[in-house]
Amino acid sequence: MTSPFPAPAPARRRIAAQASFETRAILRNGEQLLVTIVVPVLLLVGLVRTSVVDLDTGGVDRVDFVTPGILALACVTTSFTSQSIATAFDRRNGVLRLLATTPLGRGGLLAGKILGVLAVQVVQVAVIGAVALGLGWQPVLAGVLPALGLGLLGTAAFTALALLLAGTLRAEGVLAVANLVLVLLVVGGGLIVPPAELPGPLAHVAAFLPSGALGEGLRGALLGTGVPALSVVVLLGWTAAFGAGASKLFRWH
């Protein structure tokens, strides 16, 4: 007997549709666009064209030194700040619980979110890279592939943290905490200013934070000095820890 209900679309089409929705939701939201694109670009131009922030560039051009850190910041804004806030409000409004009961399923929903993050990051890299090249950026081409690999690892770590936060706290709490954490990571997390240049104990602590590991790794790759092994180990450790916490503590409603 033929079912009166149409068969669901193939899994990959469902995931692709969800990823497209997630991407458009971020890029069409003014606040999200400000955090993910506008702020990193403004910081890039400001740090390159002014000397308000004193940076020891080790003799390399300022734009070459600053750009990897801005790319690291862009990774964090999308995979952590934007994703945690969006997921938290979806959870509060019952969207996660509803979508989890559709043919998309929980796994498809998470896959769509991750692919959406990666799609936005492609846009970020294109925009930030174009502005940086216009400012005279000359990345070491041999470091591009290692930088991409490290960026994916950083995305995994911060997306896992975003899901852990969004799945355990109230939406309003996530909004406050996610923005506060972003500010703290920019100021003292080793993203833009290398851990070694931070004052006091921060110089030692930041190197073991996922932000510091990501920033140091991208600087090493794109400046041609090599990706520090510590950066890879730190990011792998935080990814495992955040992932385990999210899988255990995440609540869908």
FENCOR-V800941 format. One record per run of one state. SS is the DSSP state (helix for helix, strand for strand, loop for the rest). FROM is the first residue (numbers start at 0). TO is the last residue. If there is no record, write none. Layout:
SS_FROM_TO / SS_FROM_TO
//
This chain:
loop_0_9 / helix_10_26 / loop_27_28 / helix_29_48 / loop_49_60 / helix_61_91 / loop_92_93 / helix_94_99 / loop_100_103 / helix_104_133 / loop_134_139 / helix_140_165 / loop_166_169 / helix_170_187 / loop_188_193 / helix_194_196 / loop_197_200 / helix_201_207 / loop_208_208 / helix_209_222 / loop_223_227 / helix_228_248 / loop_249_252
//
